[in-house]
Amino acid sequence: MFTIEHEFDATVVTLVDDGEIPLKEDVTINAFASQVTIEQLDPRTETVMRITLSNAQLRDLQAALDLPEGSYMFEGKTP
């Protein structure tokens, strides 16, 4: 299950684990104009862990999900 909310400065997507037990904590993705943050609560420390990706890193991740093993670099214009 997931939710999508449009805030003033970001689109917020929350991924809720509705799979098999044990369930993982919700993942929140904040898409801003210049970056994307991914957040998840660490239940051991009760702190929110955050990863920040640039738009270029997000583009690379998207491409990597559809490619075989290897090393890749975009050339020319950004897709």
C-alpha beads as a LAMMPS data file, in Angstrom:
LAMMPS data file: protein, C-alpha beads

79 atoms
78 bonds

1 atom types
1 bond types

-500.0 500.0 xlo xhi
-500.0 500.0 ylo yhi
-500.0 500.0 zlo zhi

Masses

1 110.0

Atoms # bond

1 1 1 0.000 0.000 0.000
2 1 1 1.157 3.557 -0.600
3 1 1 -0.098 7.105 -0.293
4 1 1 0.686 10.233 -2.339
5 1 1 0.356 13.769 -0.986
6 1 1 1.200 17.026 -2.729
7 1 1 2.698 19.505 -0.268
8 1 1 3.696 23.122 -0.925
9 1 1 7.312 22.272 -1.845
10 1 1 7.321 18.494 -2.359
11 1 1 5.423 15.431 -3.417
12 1 1 5.384 12.941 -0.539
13 1 1 5.001 9.214 -1.184
14 1 1 4.667 6.869 1.793
15 1 1 5.203 3.151 1.256
16 1 1 3.449 0.993 3.863
17 1 1 4.699 -2.590 4.238
18 1 1 1.646 -4.798 3.961
19 1 1 3.570 -7.961 3.185
20 1 1 4.405 -10.908 5.374
21 1 1 5.231 -10.564 9.056
22 1 1 7.594 -9.256 10.338
23 1 1 6.611 -5.968 8.726
24 1 1 9.135 -3.199 8.069
25 1 1 8.658 0.443 9.057
26 1 1 6.993 2.821 6.573
27 1 1 9.263 4.457 3.988
28 1 1 8.634 8.133 3.173
29 1 1 9.923 9.616 -0.083
30 1 1 9.969 13.417 -0.393
31 1 1 10.447 14.618 -3.980
32 1 1 11.634 18.230 -4.069
33 1 1 12.646 20.236 -7.159
34 1 1 16.394 19.649 -6.602
35 1 1 16.588 16.415 -4.596
36 1 1 14.760 13.410 -3.209
37 1 1 14.919 12.235 0.385
38 1 1 14.085 8.731 1.580
39 1 1 13.270 8.319 5.280
40 1 1 12.566 5.319 7.510
41 1 1 12.312 4.947 11.274
42 1 1 14.975 2.694 12.804
43 1 1 12.992 0.860 15.495
44 1 1 16.161 -0.075 17.412
45 1 1 17.223 3.524 17.989
46 1 1 13.852 5.261 17.473
47 1 1 15.549 7.694 15.062
48 1 1 14.584 8.497 11.488
49 1 1 17.282 7.514 9.002
50 1 1 17.469 9.768 5.915
51 1 1 19.123 9.315 2.527
52 1 1 19.302 12.266 0.122
53 1 1 19.641 11.691 -3.621
54 1 1 20.341 14.328 -6.252
55 1 1 18.164 14.296 -9.347
56 1 1 21.092 12.759 -11.271
57 1 1 21.389 9.942 -8.706
58 1 1 17.647 9.339 -8.917
59 1 1 17.883 9.175 -12.725
60 1 1 20.729 6.658 -12.437
61 1 1 18.772 4.537 -9.960
62 1 1 15.772 4.491 -12.273
63 1 1 17.942 3.367 -15.187
64 1 1 19.791 0.778 -13.079
65 1 1 16.574 -1.054 -12.245
66 1 1 16.238 -2.052 -15.920
67 1 1 19.867 -2.869 -16.798
68 1 1 22.065 -5.958 -16.383
69 1 1 25.229 -6.010 -14.256
70 1 1 27.902 -3.555 -15.338
71 1 1 29.157 0.014 -15.056
72 1 1 27.281 2.715 -16.915
73 1 1 27.511 6.471 -17.564
74 1 1 25.039 8.768 -19.276
75 1 1 26.563 10.718 -22.151
76 1 1 25.215 13.907 -23.645
77 1 1 21.822 15.241 -22.648
78 1 1 20.116 14.018 -19.510
79 1 1 17.110 11.833 -20.355

Bonds

1 1 1 2
2 1 2 3
3 1 3 4
4 1 4 5
5 1 5 6
6 1 6 7
7 1 7 8
8 1 8 9
9 1 9 10
10 1 10 11
11 1 11 12
12 1 12 13
13 1 13 14
14 1 14 15
15 1 15 16
16 1 16 17
17 1 17 18
18 1 18 19
19 1 19 20
20 1 20 21
21 1 21 22
22 1 22 23
23 1 23 24
24 1 24 25
25 1 25 26
26 1 26 27
27 1 27 28
28 1 28 29
29 1 29 30
30 1 30 31
31 1 31 32
32 1 32 33
33 1 33 34
34 1 34 35
35 1 35 36
36 1 36 37
37 1 37 38
38 1 38 39
39 1 39 40
40 1 40 41
41 1 41 42
42 1 42 43
43 1 43 44
44 1 44 45
45 1 45 46
46 1 46 47
47 1 47 48
48 1 48 49
49 1 49 50
50 1 50 51
51 1 51 52
52 1 52 53
53 1 53 54
54 1 54 55
55 1 55 56
56 1 56 57
57 1 57 58
58 1 58 59
59 1 59 60
60 1 60 61
61 1 61 62
62 1 62 63
63 1 63 64
64 1 64 65
65 1 65 66
66 1 66 67
67 1 67 68
68 1 68 69
69 1 69 70
70 1 70 71
71 1 71 72
72 1 72 73
73 1 73 74
74 1 74 75
75 1 75 76
76 1 76 77
77 1 77 78
78 1 78 79
